[in-house]
């Protein structure tokens, strides 16, 4: 059979990527719970195997890990509710603090830009009117979002149960896609994916725990109100690569501004977050997750933004493990190795324009590359 020209093959690959992206956008309400369930199922496999070794019936052995998982999620929801309730209880003081900060800001604007307080008030009134006019649309989208969230968490336990129940059937389906000569590579890819995703997700749970404790304790010792809430919010947002930390900093500052009239508290919060992030990025997380799959920063940022555009917040959280699985698949496919190189972080020390060794698909000697980051 005659091989297709390289331009046709690349066009087919790009068309396939576009079609997959379109499928994600159209069916995100069904696909994202399925993907989330897939990754959670991999994380629950060791627990399932433990209960199977205890000779429990398969249905019971599957049900117990799912029950434990949702008990854990219930504790997180309870904790958030208690912390937000504490924040709401301080509302009168928060209102006074916000008024104080707004008055100080208005005074600074008036003295710096010669923009009078009356003119500022008029501008605020105009913007408030525009905001109220669009409130109907905002409320409608919120109702739709609540419906999507309920659908997501309603489908999640069902998907997890069925994936764990039919895991052997799904594995057989995967192997039947390939010729027997390639089964060794397929098995290697499946085992590598399971190992990477399990270590990554379990690492994230550990990361959430120690960031909450370290940041919450540091802010508490400095007398910052709602220290634990700031720690938890930052720990969860930090799961979104690169962008989550920025949003976490902003929310931490806003909560601090609302809870205190001292500007110095802002610098304490930002300093504590910076120290905890340094410990997390350079000491703790690399030792917990390891460096089994290397993803470059450009691919990670573009992947997070693209996943967020196509599938919202859940897509941003799942972007990095999805990219990791794709890289594992690409690295083991002769026709897709270039995509694995694009996602990876093995940078050649010299330009492929001058050194032909860096143009080939075969693995480059390790001493000829530099590695900077990993997941």
Steps between C-alpha positions, in 0.01 A plus 500: 500500500637839399588731789326837515711815443630661818290815447183289478594308816563822694174649371312189619667524842404867539147429379475224759610740775241757387224237497598377849496860625157559346375179663624624840324834459171346386491213751696644793215443748525125437869463408656691790332290774613191305861623486495600866357159590774330294779679687335447841449131416874463440564656839251262669640185336746418785215527754279277282776240465549501878134418564502236222794330676281489812259281296218756509238478223600714202199733531579566868872542428415768241235673711719549812773713330232717334325545836829598668571747218166676535527506879831682450336744255216551750754599766653754260156649424422515874831674569441757226148564629630557854772739381266698275248514786773655716570752224130591474480542881763774470301684233441823705874531565577410137263775384681755718842384376393517135357851556828605660708366208269657241518837676880479508510402133264784406714749690817374327339524155374851572843621615703321233285536188294808603185295450244624753303273732172613338627401156613163637157445659329585172720249315422230757125569467520469119690171517260367766204571272665310214573211735138485619374503140705189425407328829225297332745341259749433779234328714386289205855380434544424871186285499636315196837453675332359811313254279827393332671456839215283628514291180880470537490371858195287427675315218839477671431213748311305231790533256758405767305189596452385140863567399627295794243225432585475128872576522600163350253542214637849428857366502404227254340765277827698502716198412267397216567832327862396434680214327643235731853613410429834669338360816822528701516876434129535577544320833799720582296812418202389712720419801692828461174700478360330811821562696533863393137595563487324839818663625391838362149501651609359836780757497243775447300385804816511708583840351159643594550376858846642562433833323186548712688420821815701421326809361211494746734457798740774380219752449341404833827562684517846342145572617333501156124443523352207306852359462379143449248604234773683305721190531231263371399726210861542390570125535210405271563777245867399490384178332448707185854526361651852488168689487353364823777645716440848354125480570573365850725800574228742387227332707730484804564874474129576455400293806776671701390847388143420599608369840758759603564874474879451515680510164792309656275191515504485119880474493490231770255293290698544177828422678360185665357380168835563326692298763251210493504498119880489498502203738227330296656549156864434586506261795174324589305431179795370291572242771135396532402473131841433353614570146357213294335707228648834402267768358637833386355823638372623161302180439365509857380863481349463151340170603345651814361800310372283215339249737343787696359650181354168386382352829511765773654462846492119496700507176765721659538260793532197271722665237836383636413130554338492153815647344709244692293209362519645148879525526523136612292397196692723257842382624406139422359565151740515205269735309429736793843535668533863386193592711661335803813709441286815475338429838821390670773700670813337358658806341789440258816684597556597135282606206369223270586737213871442569500153663309234299492261801221715647279456192439127531210324672720256688573574864773760544779411747418641843821700521393694187190644666421717801203444730347793688153408628278200559169385642 
